[in-house]
Amino acid sequence: MVKWPKPSKTYLLRSQQGGVCLEMALVLPLLLILVFGLADFGHAWYMKQELTTAAREGARYATRYQTDASGTHLLPNALSPSVSDWVTTKYQPLLPTTANLTVTPTGPGYTSGLPGDDIAVTVTARKHWFVMGSLIPALGSYMDVSATTVMKVE
């Protein structure tokens, strides 16, 4: 059996044991903030893209020339289902349940239905931060995300 010499005090002060643990303890919080920040902001970007698509599809639905069973032209504000209901039914399942999706169709073409008039559809939802709202108080606990599309009535 080999007898190892007792370490001197100088050796104990220069020991590198536990250095990796210390480095990991310093780097891990920054790494976690980076990962969760990417997930949080990526989710916000996803919601913005979905709302942009929802606004575009809602405006397209409202601008198409539609008739009822008797052939009478329907005004965009008299469509069944309404623009708001149509967009909400189609896009609410793609968003979190806490998003509170709201759809607001406006513009002169929405009430007149005359060809060439503008219809604007604004879609708004609330993005609740998973982690970043707690880490960066300036963000708050949520952010309202919205998108607007303007099209001409056909």
TORKOL-4160 file (C-alpha; in steps of 0.2 Angstrom, whole numbers, padded with zeros to 4 digits, m for minus):
154
<pt num="1" X="0000" Y="0000" Z="0000"/>
<pt num="2" X="0006" Y="0017" Z="m0005"/>
<pt num="3" X="0007" Y="0031" Z="0008"/>
<pt num="4" X="0003" Y="0048" Z="0001"/>
<pt num="5" X="0010" Y="0063" Z="0009"/>
<pt num="6" X="m0001" Y="0074" Z="0019"/>
<pt num="7" X="m0006" Y="0089" Z="0008"/>
<pt num="8" X="0002" Y="0105" Z="0013"/>
<pt num="9" X="m0008" Y="0121" Z="0017"/>
<pt num="10" X="m0001" Y="0129" Z="0001"/>
<pt num="11" X="m0009" Y="0114" Z="m0009"/>
<pt num="12" X="m0026" Y="0116" Z="m0001"/>
<pt num="13" X="m0027" Y="0134" Z="m0005"/>
<pt num="14" X="m0022" Y="0130" Z="m0024"/>
<pt num="15" X="m0034" Y="0115" Z="m0025"/>
<pt num="16" X="m0045" Y="0115" Z="m0040"/>
<pt num="17" X="m0058" Y="0103" Z="m0033"/>
<pt num="18" X="m0075" Y="0110" Z="m0034"/>
<pt num="19" X="m0070" Y="0123" Z="m0047"/>
<pt num="20" X="m0082" Y="0115" Z="m0060"/>
<pt num="21" X="m0096" Y="0116" Z="m0048"/>
<pt num="22" X="m0093" Y="0135" Z="m0045"/>
<pt num="23" X="m0092" Y="0138" Z="m0063"/>
<pt num="24" X="m0108" Y="0129" Z="m0066"/>
<pt num="25" X="m0117" Y="0139" Z="m0052"/>
<pt num="26" X="m0111" Y="0155" Z="m0060"/>
<pt num="27" X="m0116" Y="0150" Z="m0078"/>
<pt num="28" X="m0132" Y="0140" Z="m0075"/>
<pt num="29" X="m0143" Y="0155" Z="m0070"/>
<pt num="30" X="m0138" Y="0165" Z="m0086"/>
<pt num="31" X="m0141" Y="0149" Z="m0097"/>
<pt num="32" X="m0158" Y="0147" Z="m0090"/>
<pt num="33" X="m0163" Y="0165" Z="m0092"/>
<pt num="34" X="m0157" Y="0163" Z="m0110"/>
<pt num="35" X="m0167" Y="0147" Z="m0113"/>
<pt num="36" X="m0183" Y="0153" Z="m0105"/>
<pt num="37" X="m0181" Y="0170" Z="m0113"/>
<pt num="38" X="m0180" Y="0162" Z="m0130"/>
<pt num="39" X="m0196" Y="0152" Z="m0126"/>
<pt num="40" X="m0205" Y="0167" Z="m0120"/>
<pt num="41" X="m0201" Y="0178" Z="m0134"/>
<pt num="42" X="m0203" Y="0164" Z="m0147"/>
<pt num="43" X="m0221" Y="0161" Z="m0140"/>
<pt num="44" X="m0225" Y="0180" Z="m0142"/>
<pt num="45" X="m0218" Y="0180" Z="m0160"/>
<pt num="46" X="m0229" Y="0165" Z="m0163"/>
<pt num="47" X="m0244" Y="0174" Z="m0156"/>
<pt num="48" X="m0241" Y="0189" Z="m0167"/>
<pt num="49" X="m0240" Y="0178" Z="m0183"/>
<pt num="50" X="m0256" Y="0169" Z="m0179"/>
<pt num="51" X="m0265" Y="0186" Z="m0175"/>
<pt num="52" X="m0258" Y="0193" Z="m0192"/>
<pt num="53" X="m0265" Y="0178" Z="m0201"/>
<pt num="54" X="m0282" Y="0179" Z="m0192"/>
<pt num="55" X="m0283" Y="0198" Z="m0196"/>
<pt num="56" X="m0280" Y="0194" Z="m0214"/>
<pt num="57" X="m0292" Y="0180" Z="m0215"/>
<pt num="58" X="m0305" Y="0190" Z="m0206"/>
<pt num="59" X="m0303" Y="0204" Z="m0218"/>
<pt num="60" X="m0304" Y="0193" Z="m0233"/>
<pt num="61" X="m0320" Y="0184" Z="m0226"/>
<pt num="62" X="m0328" Y="0202" Z="m0224"/>
<pt num="63" X="m0323" Y="0208" Z="m0241"/>
<pt num="64" X="m0330" Y="0194" Z="m0252"/>
<pt num="65" X="m0346" Y="0197" Z="m0261"/>
<pt num="66" X="m0359" Y="0185" Z="m0252"/>
<pt num="67" X="m0377" Y="0183" Z="m0254"/>
<pt num="68" X="m0391" Y="0175" Z="m0244"/>
<pt num="69" X="m0402" Y="0161" Z="m0250"/>
<pt num="70" X="m0413" Y="0173" Z="m0260"/>
<pt num="71" X="m0398" Y="0180" Z="m0269"/>
<pt num="72" X="m0398" Y="0197" Z="m0260"/>
<pt num="73" X="m0381" Y="0204" Z="m0257"/>
<pt num="74" X="m0376" Y="0203" Z="m0239"/>
<pt num="75" X="m0367" Y="0218" Z="m0231"/>
<pt num="76" X="m0351" Y="0214" Z="m0221"/>
<pt num="77" X="m0359" Y="0218" Z="m0205"/>
<pt num="78" X="m0373" Y="0207" Z="m0208"/>
<pt num="79" X="m0364" Y="0191" Z="m0212"/>
<pt num="80" X="m0368" Y="0175" Z="m0203"/>
<pt num="81" X="m0357" Y="0170" Z="m0194"/>
<pt num="82" X="m0351" Y="0187" Z="m0191"/>
<pt num="83" X="m0333" Y="0192" Z="m0194"/>
<pt num="84" X="m0329" Y="0192" Z="m0176"/>
<pt num="85" X="m0337" Y="0175" Z="m0173"/>
<pt num="86" X="m0329" Y="0167" Z="m0188"/>
<pt num="87" X="m0311" Y="0173" Z="m0184"/>
<pt num="88" X="m0314" Y="0168" Z="m0165"/>
<pt num="89" X="m0320" Y="0151" Z="m0170"/>
<pt num="90" X="m0306" Y="0148" Z="m0182"/>
<pt num="91" X="m0291" Y="0155" Z="m0172"/>
<pt num="92" X="m0295" Y="0154" Z="m0153"/>
<pt num="93" X="m0290" Y="0135" Z="m0153"/>
<pt num="94" X="m0272" Y="0140" Z="m0159"/>
<pt num="95" X="m0269" Y="0152" Z="m0144"/>
<pt num="96" X="m0268" Y="0150" Z="m0126"/>
<pt num="97" X="m0285" Y="0150" Z="m0116"/>
<pt num="98" X="m0280" Y="0165" Z="m0107"/>
<pt num="99" X="m0277" Y="0175" Z="m0123"/>
<pt num="100" X="m0294" Y="0184" Z="m0123"/>
<pt num="101" X="m0295" Y="0185" Z="m0142"/>
<pt num="102" X="m0305" Y="0200" Z="m0148"/>
<pt num="103" X="m0309" Y="0204" Z="m0166"/>
<pt num="104" X="m0314" Y="0222" Z="m0171"/>
<pt num="105" X="m0320" Y="0225" Z="m0189"/>
<pt num="106" X="m0321" Y="0243" Z="m0194"/>
<pt num="107" X="m0321" Y="0255" Z="m0208"/>
<pt num="108" X="m0333" Y="0262" Z="m0221"/>
<pt num="109" X="m0334" Y="0246" Z="m0231"/>
<pt num="110" X="m0340" Y="0237" Z="m0215"/>
<pt num="111" X="m0356" Y="0246" Z="m0215"/>
<pt num="112" X="m0359" Y="0251" Z="m0233"/>
<pt num="113" X="m0353" Y="0236" Z="m0242"/>
<pt num="114" X="m0349" Y="0247" Z="m0257"/>
<pt num="115" X="m0335" Y="0240" Z="m0269"/>
<pt num="116" X="m0319" Y="0249" Z="m0266"/>
<pt num="117" X="m0322" Y="0254" Z="m0248"/>
<pt num="118" X="m0310" Y="0249" Z="m0235"/>
<pt num="119" X="m0313" Y="0236" Z="m0221"/>
<pt num="120" X="m0301" Y="0235" Z="m0207"/>
<pt num="121" X="m0300" Y="0220" Z="m0195"/>
<pt num="122" X="m0290" Y="0221" Z="m0179"/>
<pt num="123" X="m0287" Y="0206" Z="m0169"/>
<pt num="124" X="m0280" Y="0208" Z="m0152"/>
<pt num="125" X="m0274" Y="0195" Z="m0139"/>
<pt num="126" X="m0265" Y="0195" Z="m0122"/>
<pt num="127" X="m0248" Y="0186" Z="m0120"/>
<pt num="128" X="m0245" Y="0181" Z="m0102"/>
<pt num="129" X="m0226" Y="0180" Z="m0099"/>
<pt num="130" X="m0221" Y="0163" Z="m0093"/>
<pt num="131" X="m0204" Y="0168" Z="m0084"/>
<pt num="132" X="m0198" Y="0184" Z="m0092"/>
<pt num="133" X="m0211" Y="0195" Z="m0083"/>
<pt num="134" X="m0205" Y="0190" Z="m0066"/>
<pt num="135" X="m0186" Y="0192" Z="m0071"/>
<pt num="136" X="m0189" Y="0209" Z="m0080"/>
<pt num="137" X="m0202" Y="0219" Z="m0070"/>
<pt num="138" X="m0203" Y="0232" Z="m0085"/>
<pt num="139" X="m0211" Y="0219" Z="m0095"/>
<pt num="140" X="m0226" Y="0217" Z="m0083"/>
<pt num="141" X="m0235" Y="0201" Z="m0082"/>
<pt num="142" X="m0243" Y="0202" Z="m0099"/>
<pt num="143" X="m0242" Y="0211" Z="m0116"/>
<pt num="144" X="m0256" Y="0214" Z="m0128"/>
<pt num="145" X="m0252" Y="0209" Z="m0145"/>
<pt num="146" X="m0262" Y="0215" Z="m0160"/>
<pt num="147" X="m0263" Y="0215" Z="m0179"/>
<pt num="148" X="m0273" Y="0225" Z="m0191"/>
<pt num="149" X="m0277" Y="0221" Z="m0210"/>
<pt num="150" X="m0286" Y="0233" Z="m0222"/>
<pt num="151" X="m0294" Y="0227" Z="m0238"/>
<pt num="152" X="m0305" Y="0234" Z="m0251"/>
<pt num="153" X="m0323" Y="0227" Z="m0253"/>
<pt num="154" X="m0326" Y="0217" Z="m0269"/>
